[in-house]
Amino acid sequence: MQIVNRIGVIGAGAWGTALAKHMAEKGLHVRLWAYERDVVDSINQTHENRV
């Protein structure tokens, strides 16, 4: 059986961001989904969730 090292996190609030960060630090490919465009832009520019 092949293990896929990709994960998607729906919701870029405090918990979603923390989960995505933890999984990325473990070497998984993480895709974080956020509803608000300003949150998406902020995370893409600074690699932090400041909103």
C-alpha positions as a printed NumPy array, in Angstrom:
array([[  0.   ,   0.   ,   0.   ],
       [  1.279,   3.44 ,  -0.943],
       [  1.02 ,   6.279,   1.573],
       [  0.12 ,   9.655,   0.096],
       [  1.84 ,  12.551,   1.836],
       [ -0.719,  15.199,   0.929],
       [ -3.376,  16.74 ,   3.123],
       [ -6.019,  19.415,   2.692],
       [ -7.233,  21.618,   5.527],
       [-10.534,  23.424,   5.082],
       [-10.62 ,  26.595,   7.121],
       [ -7.71 ,  28.936,   7.819],
       [ -8.733,  30.02 ,  11.284],
       [ -6.532,  29.486,  14.316],
       [ -7.061,  25.716,  14.472],
       [ -6.868,  25.128,  10.721],
       [ -3.685,  27.152,  10.44 ],
       [ -2.124,  25.37 ,  13.417],
       [ -3.026,  21.956,  11.967],
       [ -1.682,  22.862,   8.52 ],
       [  1.55 ,  24.219,  10.018],
       [  2.056,  21.102,  12.145],
       [  1.506,  18.753,   9.214],
       [  3.805,  20.794,   6.94 ],
       [  6.545,  20.642,   9.567],
       [  6.165,  16.84 ,   9.516],
       [  6.972,  16.859,   5.795],
       [  3.477,  16.548,   4.345],
       [  2.323,  18.564,   1.338],
       [ -0.481,  20.726,   2.767],
       [ -3.111,  22.751,   0.965],
       [ -4.886,  25.26 ,   3.24 ],
       [ -8.264,  26.566,   2.101],
       [ -9.624,  29.922,   3.284],
       [-12.907,  31.602,   2.392],
       [-11.855,  35.23 ,   2.824],
       [ -9.693,  36.621,   0.029],
       [ -7.774,  38.937,   2.391],
       [ -6.738,  35.928,   4.502],
       [ -5.572,  34.07 ,   1.391],
       [ -3.57 ,  37.07 ,   0.159],
       [ -2.009,  37.655,   3.58 ],
       [ -0.939,  34.025,   3.993],
       [  0.443,  33.873,   0.448],
       [  2.485,  37.056,   0.939],
       [  3.806,  36.608,   4.483],
       [  3.432,  32.845,   5.077],
       [  1.683,  33.789,   8.33 ],
       [ -1.96 ,  34.048,   9.298],
       [ -2.117,  37.536,  10.788],
       [ -5.831,  38.057,  10.23 ]])
